[in-house]
Each structure stands twice: as C-alpha cells, then as structure tokens.
Amino acid sequence: MTESTQKSNIIHSGRTFRAFVWMLVMVMIMAISAPLEVDAAKKKRSTKAKTTATTKKKSTTRTTSSKKRKSTTKSRKKSTRRRSSSSGSRGANWALTAADVNPDSKSPEVKTKKSSKRQVTVERPDLEAIRVATLDPANPMYFPKLMKKFNRNDTTMTADEFRHLYLGYMFQEDYDPYRESPYSSVTDAYRNKTSHTKEEIDTIRKYAELTLLDNPFDLRQMSFLVHVLKERRKDMSAKIWEYRLEHLLGAIKSTGTGENEENAWFVIYPAHEYDMVQLMGYHAVDADFIEPGFDYLMVEPEEETARRLRDKVQKGFYFDVRQIHQQYELKHPEDSDDDEEALDELPAEENIDNLPAEEDPDDIPAEEDPDDIPAEEDPDDIPAD
C-alpha cells in the first residue's frame, strides 16, 4: 500500500467518524427536545382552557352586571315616580334626581369630580356684568359664542362659561320666563309610565328635542330625554344631554346655597325652583312670595335625605326672582299698563275733608231740666166749684 493510499484511508476514516459523532449528537438533541414539546403542548392546552373559562366567567359577570343595572334603573324609575306624585300640582312633570344628573351618585346631591371644570364654586352673580359680557360681540362670554359651544358639546366649557350661558339668557331678545313651547305638552302623556315602547320613545325624543330647540334650558324635558335615551340604549346621545343637564344645574348651584335671602339661588324660570329642591332630595309642599322679589319654597325631605342630614334638614329654600320679574316687565310693558289702568279704575277713596262734619255736642239742644218743667196742678189746689 502506497503512502498516498494510506493518507486517503486516514482521511476517509476521519470523515466517517465525524459523521457518526454528528448523528449521535442529533439523536441526543431529538431525545431531549421531545419531552419539552410535549410539555409545551400541555401548557398550551391548559392556557386555552383557562382562557375559555375566564371568558365564560367574564360573560357571566357582564350578564349579572346588566341585570343589576336594569334593577337599578327600575328602582330609579320608581323613586322618580314617587317624587313626581308627591310634588302637588307639579307632580305630573318629570322629576329631576341625582341619578338623572350623575348615575353613579348615591346621595341626592350631585357628586362633583376632581376636574376643575366640574367643581361648583358658590359665588353671588353680578348680573349687570353678565348682561354686559353676554351682549358684547367682542367678549369671550358673548352669548351666541357660548351657545355655539354648548350645541356642539364642547367639553372645554368652564363653570364660569356655563354661568354666563345660563344667567345671560335672561338678557337675550327671545327670553320669556313664562313662555311654554307648543311641543312640551305632547310628552306629558308618557311621563308617568314605567316603560315605553320603541314608538313611544321615538315620539318622546322627537318632541323633547323640538321643545329644547325652542327653549334650550327646559330642564324637565332634558331630564326626560336622558331617561328615554338610556331606556332605548342610546347611551352616547344620553351622555351628551346628561352632560348639558349636569352643568346647567351646576350653574344654578353656583349662585348660592338657598338657605336665606342673602344666599338665594338665581333661576331663569320658576319651574327650575322645583327642579333644584328635587335634586337636593326634597319635595315642595308650599310656596310663598317675599318682597321685593324672592320665592320661598317650603319643603319636606325624602326618607334618605332625612336619614342622612338628621337635624340639618332644611325647612325651605329661597330663590331670587327679581330679574325674572324685571325682564318680564321689559318684554311685556302692556301687562304693566293694564295693571296701572286697573288701579286707576278703582273708586277713589273719599276725602275726609268732604265728609259732613259730625255735629258738635255743644250745638245739640240740651234736654229740658226736670226742675224747669212746670209742675202738674195738685188736685187739692184746684178751687172747688
């Protein structure tokens, strides 16, 4: 065997040995990886089973939560009907509650959130400054500008802008504190029903929105609209109207505390007085007018309010309505003239100077003195015949 043949055999043997070693390594790798793949498959099946169970659990939770929401909604409807029926002549109208303004609220008062735009700062309004600002086109508080933001659901509106929007409406040309929309009466027939059909909800929505186009601050219609939109599961539309309602009520609350004349709430419609006391957890039982222009609503607390406030329960709330009367007289001077004419037609009181003077006692002839009356003749003094 030559030297070259020997070298060739050595090289071939080396290649065979390396191939054998490589095959052995591959077998070992496969033997090790097989159990790992089995474990991975088991884990995958376990994870899938766990995910399905979790999904079922979440689905059950959602179903339970939905039932709770429906139950809570029914409870709120009953509470609303009870408040509505206990408000005397106002009972036929939809009552405002904290649930209408903030569904997460458990107290009769609106819970303000941490956002600075939602905090209610109580400050007596300067109505003259508000009048000037809302009538000035160059002012950021110009009423048409605020109304435009309000209608497009601008969430950047501040509490001060809502105050100017609400109170500034009194100084606008189309404001009338006692005007009623011709559409508002259409929804009255549906107010005391516990539930509504799809057709009824569509009717309520149509005429409530028409009313709000005519009077954008009709809080009763706004509250009723929020209610039926939630009933119809139109949650996004309901949130839009709910946002408006919450902030308009916040504008009223920011004007005072209602505890006395100095801290009376300012409202632009008399109906808003009843909305506020209902929101605070009371129902009105009587009303009185106090000069020069305050309405005083005597109230009784709801059961929950009485338990929560105990000895701090309010007996009544004050509302400043002087500007309402002033604006009405400006818009309806003919009514004031009629009142004056009616006063002129009343018979004038008789002048004391024209009355016949009473007779002076000194001018009355004195009664004759019995001593001056001639005595009757005594029969004994009569001469006998």
C-alpha positions in Angstrom: 0.0 0.0 0.0 1.5 3.2 -1.1 1.8 6.3 1.1 -0.9 8.2 -0.8 -3.3 5.3 -0.3 -2.7 5.3 3.4 -3.3 9.0 3.6 -6.6 8.6 1.7 -7.8 5.9 4.1 -7.0 8.0 7.1 -8.9 11.0 5.7 -11.9 8.7 4.9 -11.9 7.2 8.4 -11.9 10.7 9.9 -14.9 11.8 7.9 -16.8 8.7 8.8 -16.0 9.2 12.5 -17.2 12.9 12.3 -20.4 11.8 10.6 -21.0 9.2 13.3 -20.5 11.8 16.0 -22.8 14.3 14.3 -25.5 11.7 14.0 -25.1 10.8 17.7 -25.4 14.4 18.7 -28.6 14.9 16.6 -30.2 11.8 18.2 -29.4 13.2 21.7 -30.9 16.6 20.8 -34.1 14.9 19.5 -34.3 12.8 22.6 -34.1 15.9 24.8 -36.4 18.1 22.8 -39.3 15.6 22.6 -40.4 15.9 26.2 -40.1 19.7 26.0 -42.5 19.8 23.1 -45.0 17.6 25.0 -44.8 19.9 28.0 -45.3 22.9 25.7 -48.3 21.3 24.1 -49.8 20.5 27.6 -49.2 24.1 28.7 -50.9 25.5 25.5 -53.9 23.3 26.0 -54.1 24.4 29.7 -53.8 28.1 28.7 -56.6 27.7 26.2 -58.8 26.0 28.7 -58.1 28.7 31.2 -58.9 31.5 28.7 -62.2 29.9 27.8 -63.1 29.6 31.5 -62.2 33.2 32.1 -64.3 34.3 29.1 -67.3 32.4 30.4 -66.7 34.0 33.8 -66.5 37.5 32.3 -69.6 36.8 30.2 -71.5 35.7 33.4 -70.2 38.8 35.2 -71.4 41.1 32.4 -74.8 39.4 32.4 -75.1 39.8 36.2 -74.0 43.4 35.9 -76.5 44.0 33.2 -79.3 42.6 35.4 -78.1 44.8 38.3 -78.2 47.9 36.0 -81.7 47.0 34.9 -82.8 46.5 38.5 -81.2 49.8 39.5 -82.9 51.6 36.6 -86.3 50.2 37.7 -85.6 51.4 41.2 -84.7 54.9 40.0 -87.9 55.0 37.9 -90.0 54.1 41.0 -88.2 56.7 43.0 -88.7 59.3 40.3 -92.4 58.5 40.1 -92.8 58.8 43.9 -91.1 62.2 43.9 -93.2 63.3 41.0 -96.5 62.3 42.6 -95.6 63.9 45.9 -95.0 67.4 44.5 -98.6 68.5 44.3 -99.6 70.2 41.1 -96.1 69.9 39.8 -96.2 66.1 40.1 -97.3 65.5 36.5 -93.9 66.7 35.3 -90.8 64.6 35.2 -88.8 64.9 38.4 -85.1 65.6 38.4 -83.0 63.4 40.7 -79.2 63.0 41.3 -79.4 59.8 39.2 -80.5 61.8 36.2 -77.5 64.1 36.5 -74.9 61.6 37.7 -75.9 57.9 37.6 -73.1 56.9 40.0 -74.3 59.3 42.7 -75.7 57.7 45.8 -76.7 60.9 47.5 -79.4 63.4 46.5 -76.6 65.9 45.8 -74.6 65.9 42.7 -71.1 64.5 43.2 -68.5 66.8 41.7 -65.5 65.2 40.2 -61.9 66.2 40.7 -61.7 68.0 37.4 -61.6 71.8 37.9 -64.3 72.2 35.2 -66.8 70.2 37.3 -66.2 71.7 40.7 -69.0 74.0 41.8 -67.8 77.3 43.4 -70.5 79.2 45.1 -70.4 82.9 44.3 -73.2 85.5 44.2 -73.5 86.5 40.5 -73.0 90.1 39.2 -76.0 90.2 36.8 -75.1 93.6 35.4 -71.6 92.3 34.5 -73.1 89.2 33.0 -75.5 91.3 31.0 -72.7 93.5 29.5 -70.5 90.5 28.7 -73.1 88.4 27.0 -74.3 91.2 24.8 -70.8 92.3 23.7 -69.7 90.6 20.5 -66.0 91.2 21.3 -66.3 89.5 24.7 -65.4 85.8 25.1 -68.7 85.4 27.0 -70.8 86.7 24.2 -74.0 84.7 24.3 -74.1 83.4 20.7 -70.5 82.2 21.1 -71.3 80.3 24.3 -74.5 78.8 22.7 -72.5 77.6 19.8 -70.0 75.8 22.1 -72.9 74.4 24.1 -74.7 73.0 21.0 -71.6 71.3 19.7 -71.0 69.6 23.1 -67.7 71.4 23.7 -66.2 69.7 26.8 -63.8 72.5 27.3 -66.5 74.9 28.6 -65.7 76.1 32.1 -68.1 76.5 35.0 -67.9 80.3 34.5 -69.0 79.9 30.9 -72.0 77.8 31.9 -72.9 80.5 34.5 -72.8 83.2 31.8 -74.7 81.0 29.3 -77.5 80.2 31.8 -77.9 83.6 33.5 -77.1 85.5 30.3 -80.1 84.0 28.6 -82.3 86.4 30.6 -80.9 89.4 28.7 -81.5 87.9 25.2 -84.2 89.1 22.9 -86.2 85.8 22.7 -86.2 85.2 26.5 -89.6 85.0 28.2 -89.8 83.5 31.7 -93.4 82.3 31.3 -93.4 81.1 27.7 -94.3 77.5 27.1 -93.3 75.6 24.0 -96.2 74.2 22.0 -94.4 70.8 21.8 -93.9 70.3 25.5 -97.4 69.1 26.2 -97.0 66.1 23.8 -94.7 64.3 26.1 -96.9 64.8 29.2 -99.0 61.6 28.5 -95.8 59.5 28.7 -94.2 60.9 31.8 -95.7 58.6 34.5 -95.2 55.3 32.6 -92.7 52.9 33.9 -91.5 51.8 30.5 -92.1 52.8 26.9 -92.3 51.1 23.5 -89.9 51.9 20.7 -92.6 54.0 19.0 -93.3 56.0 22.2 -89.6 56.6 22.8 -89.2 57.9 19.2 -92.2 60.2 19.8 -90.8 61.5 23.1 -87.4 62.0 21.7 -88.8 64.0 18.7 -91.0 66.4 20.7 -88.5 66.7 23.6 -85.8 67.8 21.1 -88.2 70.2 19.4 -89.0 71.7 22.8 -85.3 72.1 23.5 -84.8 73.8 20.2 -87.5 76.3 21.2 -86.2 76.6 24.8 -82.7 75.2 25.3 -83.0 75.4 29.1 -86.1 73.3 29.7 -84.5 71.0 32.4 -87.6 68.9 32.7 -87.6 67.9 29.0 -83.8 67.4 29.1 -84.1 65.1 32.1 -86.9 63.1 30.5 -85.0 62.9 27.2 -81.9 61.5 29.1 -84.2 58.8 30.7 -85.8 57.5 27.5 -82.5 57.6 25.6 -81.0 55.3 28.3 -84.1 53.1 28.1 -83.6 52.8 24.3 -79.8 52.1 24.9 -78.8 55.2 23.0 -76.0 55.7 25.5 -73.9 58.2 23.6 -76.8 60.5 23.0 -77.9 60.2 26.6 -74.4 61.1 27.8 -74.5 64.3 25.7 -77.7 65.5 27.2 -76.7 64.4 30.6 -73.5 66.4 30.4 -75.6 69.5 29.5 -78.1 68.9 32.3 -75.4 68.4 34.9 -73.6 71.6 34.1 -76.7 73.8 33.8 -77.8 72.6 37.3 -74.3 73.3 38.5 -74.6 76.9 37.2 -77.7 77.3 39.4 -76.0 75.7 42.4 -73.0 78.1 42.0 -75.2 81.2 42.6 -75.9 80.5 46.3 -77.0 78.0 48.9 -80.7 78.7 49.0 -80.6 79.0 52.8 -81.7 82.6 53.1 -82.4 85.7 51.0 -78.7 86.7 51.1 -77.7 83.4 49.6 -80.8 82.7 47.5 -80.4 80.7 44.3 -80.8 82.6 41.0 -83.0 80.9 38.4 -84.2 82.0 35.0 -87.5 80.0 35.1 -89.8 79.5 38.1 -90.0 75.8 37.2 -86.3 75.5 37.9 -87.0 76.1 41.6 -88.8 72.8 41.9 -86.1 71.1 39.9 -83.5 72.2 42.4 -85.3 71.2 45.5 -86.0 67.8 44.0 -82.3 67.5 43.1 -81.4 68.2 46.7 -83.6 65.4 48.0 -86.8 67.3 48.9 -90.2 67.9 47.6 -92.1 71.2 47.7 -95.2 71.4 49.8 -96.0 75.1 49.6 -94.7 78.4 48.2 -94.7 82.0 49.2 -93.6 85.3 47.6 -91.5 87.7 49.7 -91.0 91.3 48.7 -89.1 92.7 46.8 -88.7 89.6 44.8 -88.0 86.2 46.4 -89.7 82.9 46.1 -89.7 80.7 49.2 -90.4 77.0 48.7 -91.4 75.1 51.9 -90.1 71.6 51.6 -90.2 68.2 53.2 -87.2 65.8 52.9 -87.2 62.4 51.2 -86.6 59.5 53.6 -83.0 59.1 52.5 -82.3 62.9 52.9 -83.9 62.8 56.4 -81.6 59.9 57.5 -78.5 61.5 56.0 -78.9 65.0 57.3 -80.9 64.3 60.5 -81.1 67.6 62.4 -79.7 69.6 59.5 -82.7 69.1 57.3 -83.9 72.3 55.5 -87.4 73.6 56.0 -87.3 75.7 52.8 -85.2 77.3 50.1 -85.0 80.8 48.8 -84.9 81.9 45.1 -84.1 85.3 43.8 -86.6 86.1 41.0 -86.3 89.9 40.9 -84.5 89.8 37.5 -87.2 87.4 36.1 -90.0 90.0 37.0 -87.9 92.9 35.7 -87.2 91.2 32.4 -90.9 90.2 32.0 -92.0 93.8 32.5 -89.5 95.0 30.0 -90.7 92.4 27.4 -94.4 92.9 28.2 -95.0 96.5 29.1 -98.6 96.2 28.0 -99.3 94.0 31.0 -97.8 96.6 33.4 -100.0 99.3 31.7 -103.1 97.1 32.1 -102.3 96.8 35.8 -102.0 100.5 36.2 -105.3 101.1 34.3 -107.0 98.6 36.6 -105.7 100.6 39.6 -106.9 103.8 38.0 -110.4 102.4 37.6 -110.7 101.6 41.2 -113.0 104.1 43.0 -111.0 106.7 44.8 -111.2 106.8 48.5 -113.5 109.5 49.8 -111.7 112.6 51.0 -112.1 113.1 54.7 -112.5 116.9 54.2 -115.6 116.2 52.0 -117.3 114.1 54.7 -120.0 116.0 56.6 -118.7 117.1 59.9 -120.2 115.4 62.9 -122.4 117.7 65.0 -120.7 119.5 67.8 -122.1 118.3 71.1 -122.4 121.9 72.2 -124.7 122.6 69.3 -127.1 119.9 70.3 -130.1 121.4 72.2 -129.9 120.4 75.8 -132.7 118.3 77.2 -135.1 120.2 79.5 -134.3 120.2 83.1 -137.0 118.4 85.0 -136.9 121.3 87.5 -137.8 123.7 84.8 -140.9 121.8 83.7 -144.0 123.3 85.3 -145.4 121.0 87.9 -148.7 119.5 87.3 -151.5 121.2 89.4 -152.2 119.4 92.6 -155.9 118.4 92.7 -156.1 119.8 96.2 -155.1 123.3 94.9 -157.9 123.4 92.4 -160.7 125.7 93.6 -163.8 123.8 94.3 -166.9 124.7 92.2 
